[in-house]
Structures are given as C-alpha cells and as structure tokens.
C-alpha cells in the first residue's frame, strides 16, 4: 500500500510551530480606566461599569469609585448615580430607553481627569429562533445553531439565557446552577482565528428549559471592537493565533473599553 507521504511536510510544519513563549507582565498596571457601557432601547435602568486596568491575568478588576458619569443627547442630560451594592457601577436614576435617531455622549470625570465617547444606534432586526439538539448519551440538550457568524449588513451580538430552575427534578437545586448565559456574534468579517477557534465548553440543559434569545444590533465601530476583543480572547490559542495588540476603543485617551448603543429584539421558547 502506498504511504501518504504528502502529509509528512504538513506534520513537520505544525510541529515546528510549537515553541515556549514567555509573557512578561508589567509590575504596575497601565494608568487606564476600563469602561463597559452599552445603552439599549429597552425601558430600564441603564448602567455603566468603570474599573481600573489590571496587571495580572487572573486578577479581579478593581472598581473606580467617586466618578461623575453623565449620559446626554441633544435634548437631555442624565447624571448617573453610584450603585451602593456594586462598586464601580453607575446607574440612571430612572427608567430610560435610548432612541434610534439620537447621538449619545458619555462623559466620565475621575478626579482631575475627564474621558468621553459618542455613539448612536442602528435599527434592530427580527430573526429566526435558535435550534437545539438532544445529546444521545445524557438525554440533555445543547444549542445547535443561533445565527450566521457572518453578515456584512447586519452585525449583531446574541445573548442566550437558559433557565431550568423550575423544571421538575431541579427545583431544589441552587437556582444559579440551573441557569446559563451564552454569547454569540455575527460580524462583518471572517477570520481564520475564528474558524479554527479553540473548542468551548458545551452547556447542557433538560427539556422544559426556558431559552430567551436576545439580539443586540451593532454599529460598525462596535462590531469592530468586539472582533478585536475576540481575537485577543476567545479566538486566541488556536492553530492560527494573531499577534497581540491593543483593542480599539471609541473613548478618549486615558480610557479603554467601548461605549455602544444597541437596539434589542427578543424572543423566548421552551425546550420540548
């Protein structure tokens, strides 16, 4: 039988790509504040989270307290209040829904330093519900498909909330152990690192689970930020990793993260 000698160079190439890498970490974290701020068109208490940059890979982010946080548009200015139960979180003092035709400005003052960003919303979109499949070994279910990973015209982030805390046989368990949150992305790019991304842990849930699927519309800059963030996190460690680099931001110098405004569409279904 003829041996498949054509695969030998490929194996040698892959073996030659493996080498030890040292990751020097700075003794002091960079002088940056990290901002996580996404307004939506839902009538709710909107929130902004502000933390300090971290020096270590597994450190917990330290909250930025005592900041002045203002969200404004052409007509209204809202000063957010600090959440006393969650340091680093700042909340609107009343229910508020972002609008489609407005441009919003986020202003943050920490001591003598000031940071700002602007963002606007793109329209939401109706969508087909996700699909799931049954695992023959466990008899439980897993997510099979949520949305296409690529769309040049309609980028989106997908949040899937699974709750089986009320399913018979699970009522006495810790409710938090019977809930899961999964994120999926539809982006206007296709990256090799995404196609060959490391395998992620599957979430299994029983019949009767309530699945809530939420689609967040993404402006072009917001989609670009998430792509770069994924390249540095979820998609790293594959066969084709990318060179490490700072993730883009729409915040002024001295701050990182992203300020976005999203339209949210939602549907729910029960696993049968």
C-alpha positions in Angstrom: 0.0 0.0 0.0 1.4 3.4 -0.9 2.1 5.6 2.1 0.5 9.1 2.2 3.9 10.8 2.2 2.3 14.2 1.3 1.1 14.7 4.8 4.6 14.4 6.3 5.6 18.0 5.5 2.4 19.3 7.0 3.0 17.4 10.3 6.6 18.8 10.4 5.3 22.3 9.8 2.8 22.0 12.6 5.4 20.6 15.0 7.8 23.3 14.1 5.2 26.0 15.1 5.2 24.9 18.7 7.6 26.8 21.0 7.7 28.1 24.5 6.6 31.7 24.9 7.3 34.0 27.9 4.7 36.6 28.7 6.3 39.4 30.7 3.7 41.3 32.7 4.2 44.8 33.9 4.8 45.3 37.7 2.3 48.1 37.7 -1.0 48.2 35.6 -1.2 50.9 32.9 -2.8 54.1 34.0 -6.1 53.4 32.3 -9.8 53.2 33.3 -11.8 50.5 31.7 -15.3 51.4 30.6 -18.1 48.9 29.9 -21.1 50.9 28.7 -24.0 49.8 26.5 -27.2 51.7 26.3 -30.3 49.9 24.8 -33.7 50.8 23.6 -35.2 48.9 26.5 -37.2 50.9 29.1 -35.0 50.1 32.1 -32.3 51.4 34.4 -29.2 51.7 32.2 -25.8 51.1 33.7 -22.1 52.0 33.1 -19.3 50.0 34.7 -15.9 51.6 35.3 -12.8 49.7 36.6 -9.1 50.1 36.8 -6.8 48.3 34.4 -5.2 45.0 35.8 -1.6 44.0 35.8 -2.2 40.2 36.3 -4.0 37.8 34.1 -6.3 36.4 36.8 -6.8 39.5 39.0 -10.2 40.8 39.8 -10.9 44.3 38.3 -10.9 47.0 41.0 -13.8 49.4 40.7 -13.5 53.1 40.0 -15.4 54.9 42.7 -16.3 58.5 43.2 -16.6 59.2 39.4 -19.0 61.6 37.8 -20.8 59.9 35.0 -23.1 61.8 32.6 -25.0 60.5 29.5 -26.5 63.1 27.3 -28.1 63.7 23.9 -29.2 66.8 22.1 -32.2 67.3 24.4 -31.4 65.7 27.8 -28.5 65.2 30.2 -28.6 62.4 32.8 -26.2 62.2 35.7 -25.8 58.6 36.8 -25.7 57.6 40.5 -23.2 55.1 42.0 -24.7 51.7 42.9 -24.1 51.2 46.6 -24.3 47.4 46.3 -21.9 47.1 43.4 -18.9 49.4 43.5 -17.9 50.6 40.0 -21.4 50.5 38.6 -23.2 53.7 37.8 -27.0 53.7 37.1 -29.5 56.1 35.6 -31.9 57.4 38.4 -35.0 56.4 36.4 -36.1 54.2 33.6 -34.7 55.3 30.3 -34.8 53.9 26.7 -32.2 55.0 24.1 -33.6 56.2 20.8 -32.8 55.3 17.2 -32.2 58.8 15.8 -30.1 60.3 18.7 -26.4 60.5 19.2 -25.4 59.9 22.8 -22.3 61.3 24.6 -20.8 59.6 27.6 -18.7 61.8 29.9 -16.7 60.5 32.8 -14.8 62.5 35.4 -12.4 60.8 37.8 -10.6 63.2 40.0 -8.9 65.7 37.7 -9.2 63.5 34.6 -12.0 63.5 32.1 -13.0 60.9 29.4 -15.7 60.9 26.8 -17.2 59.0 23.9 -20.1 59.2 21.4 -22.3 56.5 20.0 -25.5 56.0 18.1 -27.9 53.1 17.4 -28.5 51.1 14.3 -32.0 49.5 13.8 -32.9 46.2 15.3 -34.0 43.2 13.2 -36.4 40.3 13.6 -34.8 36.9 13.5 -35.4 33.2 13.3 -35.3 31.3 16.6 -32.3 29.2 17.5 -32.2 25.5 17.2 -31.1 22.9 19.7 -30.3 19.2 19.6 -30.5 16.2 22.0 -27.4 14.5 23.3 -27.9 10.8 23.0 -25.6 10.0 25.9 -27.0 12.3 28.5 -30.5 12.8 27.2 -30.0 16.6 27.7 -30.0 19.3 25.1 -27.4 21.7 23.7 -27.5 24.8 21.4 -27.1 23.7 17.8 -27.4 27.0 15.9 -28.1 30.6 16.8 -27.2 32.7 13.8 -24.8 33.0 10.9 -21.3 34.1 12.0 -21.0 36.5 9.1 -23.2 39.3 7.9 -21.8 42.4 6.1 -25.0 44.3 6.5 -26.4 43.3 9.9 -23.7 42.6 12.6 -25.1 41.6 15.9 -24.4 40.2 19.3 -26.6 37.4 20.5 -27.3 36.7 24.2 -29.0 33.4 25.0 -30.3 32.9 28.6 -31.1 29.4 29.6 -33.2 28.7 32.8 -34.1 25.3 34.0 -34.5 26.1 37.7 -38.3 25.4 37.6 -38.0 22.1 35.7 -39.2 19.1 37.8 -36.3 17.5 39.5 -34.3 20.7 39.6 -36.4 22.9 41.9 -34.4 22.0 45.0 -31.0 22.8 43.4 -29.2 26.1 43.7 -31.1 28.3 41.1 -27.8 29.8 39.9 -26.5 26.3 39.0 -29.6 25.9 36.8 -29.0 29.0 34.7 -26.5 29.8 31.9 -25.7 32.8 29.7 -24.1 32.3 26.3 -22.9 34.9 23.8 -22.6 34.5 20.0 -21.6 37.0 17.4 -22.5 37.9 13.8 -19.7 40.1 12.4 -18.9 41.6 9.0 -15.6 39.7 8.8 -14.4 36.1 8.6 -11.1 35.4 10.4 -9.0 32.3 10.3 -8.7 32.5 14.1 -12.5 32.4 14.3 -12.8 29.4 12.1 -10.1 27.5 14.0 -11.0 28.9 17.4 -10.4 26.7 20.5 -13.4 24.4 21.5 -15.5 26.0 24.2 -17.4 24.1 26.9 -20.9 23.0 25.9 -23.8 23.8 28.1 -26.3 21.0 28.7 -29.9 21.6 29.8 -33.0 19.4 30.3 -36.4 19.5 28.4 -38.6 22.2 29.8 -35.7 24.8 29.9 -36.8 28.3 29.0 -34.5 29.8 26.4 -34.5 33.6 26.0 -32.7 34.8 22.9 -31.8 38.5 22.6 -30.3 40.2 19.5 -28.2 43.4 20.0 -27.7 45.4 16.9 -24.1 46.6 16.4 -22.9 49.8 14.8 -19.8 49.3 12.6 -17.4 50.6 15.2 -19.0 48.4 17.9 -18.7 45.3 15.7 -15.0 46.2 15.1 -14.3 46.5 18.8 -15.9 43.1 19.5 -13.9 41.5 16.7 -10.6 42.7 18.1 -11.7 41.7 21.6 -12.5 38.2 20.4 -9.1 38.0 18.6 -7.4 38.7 21.9 -9.6 36.4 24.0 -11.9 33.6 22.8 -10.2 33.1 19.4 -6.6 33.1 20.8 -4.9 29.8 21.3 -6.0 28.3 18.0 -3.8 26.8 15.3 -3.6 30.2 13.7 -3.2 32.8 16.6 -2.9 36.5 15.8 -0.2 38.9 17.1 -1.3 40.5 20.3 -2.3 44.2 20.1 -4.3 46.8 22.0 -8.0 46.6 21.3 -9.6 49.6 19.6 -11.8 52.0 21.6 -14.1 54.9 21.0 -13.1 56.6 24.3 -10.8 59.5 24.6 -7.1 58.9 25.7 -6.7 57.5 29.2 -9.7 55.2 28.9 -10.3 51.9 27.1 -13.3 49.7 26.5 -16.3 50.8 24.5 -19.4 52.9 24.7 -22.2 51.5 22.5 -25.9 51.9 21.9 -27.9 48.9 20.7 -31.4 48.0 19.6 -32.6 44.8 21.3 -35.1 42.3 19.9 -36.1 39.3 21.9 -38.0 36.0 21.8 -38.4 33.1 24.2 -39.1 29.4 23.7 -39.4 26.3 25.8 -37.3 23.2 25.0 -39.6 20.3 24.2 
